[in-house]
Amino acid sequence: MIACEILDLFRQSHRLPGARMTIAEIDERLGTDPAVAVAIRELINAGYLVAPDASTVKLTARGFDAIHGGNCRLLAG
């Protein structure tokens, strides 16, 4: 699941709520597949990330809880 891979990127390198990552950085690590953009949008819609601008995403408190829970099933609920 690509959304889990994106959250894992935050877990590996940005361990705080409010951490930011550029879309280019995510694309560099996961590729430019359209599914990556869809997964980012799903994470934003679910409240795990916010997009302060068109090129950056920011980890929310809910996203922080998900990455430290170590369980992608949190995405479903």
C-alpha positions in Angstrom: 0.0 0.0 0.0 1.6 3.2 -1.2 0.0 5.3 1.5 1.8 3.2 4.1 5.0 3.7 2.3 4.6 7.4 2.4 3.9 7.4 6.1 6.9 5.1 6.5 9.1 7.8 4.9 7.9 10.2 7.6 8.6 7.6 10.3 12.1 7.1 9.0 13.2 10.7 8.7 10.7 13.1 10.2 9.6 11.9 13.6 7.6 14.9 14.8 4.1 16.1 14.2 4.3 19.1 11.8 7.2 17.6 9.9 7.2 18.6 6.2 8.3 16.8 3.1 8.2 18.0 -0.5 6.3 16.1 -3.1 9.5 16.0 -5.1 11.2 14.2 -2.2 8.4 11.6 -2.0 8.6 11.2 -5.8 12.3 10.7 -5.6 11.9 7.9 -3.1 8.8 6.2 -4.5 8.7 7.2 -8.1 6.4 9.5 -10.1 3.7 6.9 -10.6 0.3 8.5 -10.6 -0.7 6.1 -7.7 1.7 8.1 -5.5 -0.2 11.3 -6.1 -3.5 9.4 -5.4 -2.1 8.0 -2.1 -0.9 11.5 -1.0 -4.4 12.8 -1.7 -6.0 9.9 0.3 -3.7 10.7 3.2 -4.7 14.4 3.1 -8.4 13.5 2.8 -8.0 11.1 5.8 -6.4 13.8 7.9 -2.9 12.2 8.1 -1.2 14.9 6.1 -2.1 18.5 5.1 -0.8 20.4 2.1 0.3 23.9 3.2 1.2 24.6 -0.5 1.2 22.8 -3.8 4.6 21.2 -3.4 4.7 20.3 0.3 2.9 18.0 2.7 2.9 18.2 6.4 2.4 15.4 9.0 -0.6 16.0 11.2 -1.0 14.7 14.8 -3.2 12.0 13.5 -0.5 11.0 11.0 2.1 11.1 13.8 -0.1 8.7 15.8 -0.4 6.4 12.8 3.3 6.2 12.1 4.2 5.5 15.7 1.4 2.9 16.0 3.3 1.0 13.3 0.1 -0.2 11.9 -1.3 0.9 8.5 -4.7 -0.4 9.5 -5.1 2.9 11.2 -5.7 4.3 7.6 -9.0 2.5 7.4 -10.5 4.2 10.4 
